[in-house]
Amino acid sequence: MSDYVLRGIRQSLERPTREELFARIARLPPIDVDPPPSEVLREARERR
C-alpha cells in the first residue's frame, strides 16, 4: 500500500471509537453556564 493510505489507516486507528468518546464525555463534570443557552437563543430570536 502507498504511504498515504498507510498513514490514513494509522491515524484512524489512533482515534478513539465513538463508544470511547461517549465514555470520556460522560465522565466530565457538568458545567454551569450563565446565562443559560436557552435564554441566549431566545434573546437572539427576538432580535430578528
C-alpha positions as CSV (number, residue, x, y, z in Angstrom):
1,M,0.0,0.0,0.0
2,S,1.1,3.5,-0.5
3,D,2.5,5.6,2.4
4,Y,-0.6,7.9,2.1
5,V,-3.0,5.0,2.6
6,L,-1.0,3.5,5.5
7,R,-0.7,6.9,7.2
8,G,-4.5,7.3,6.9
9,I,-5.1,3.8,8.4
10,R,-2.7,4.5,11.3
11,Q,-4.4,7.8,12.1
12,S,-7.8,6.3,12.1
13,L,-6.6,3.5,14.4
14,E,-5.2,6.1,16.8
15,R,-8.5,8.0,17.2
16,P,-10.9,6.9,19.9
17,T,-14.0,5.0,18.9
18,R,-17.5,6.6,19.3
19,E,-18.0,4.5,22.5
20,E,-14.7,5.7,23.9
21,L,-15.6,9.3,23.2
22,F,-19.0,8.9,24.8
23,A,-17.5,7.3,27.9
24,R,-15.0,10.2,28.2
25,I,-17.7,12.8,27.8
26,A,-19.9,11.0,30.4
27,R,-17.1,11.2,32.9
28,L,-16.8,15.0,32.5
29,P,-18.3,17.1,35.3
30,P,-21.4,19.1,34.4
31,I,-20.8,22.8,33.7
32,D,-22.8,25.7,34.9
33,V,-23.5,28.1,32.0
34,D,-24.7,31.6,32.8
35,P,-26.8,32.8,31.2
36,P,-28.5,29.6,30.1
37,P,-28.2,28.8,26.4
38,S,-32.0,28.7,26.1
39,E,-32.1,32.4,27.3
40,V,-29.3,33.4,24.8
41,L,-31.2,31.7,21.9
42,R,-34.5,33.3,22.9
43,E,-32.9,36.8,23.0
44,A,-31.2,36.2,19.6
45,R,-34.5,35.1,18.1
46,E,-36.3,38.1,19.5
47,R,-33.8,40.5,17.9
48,R,-34.5,39.2,14.4
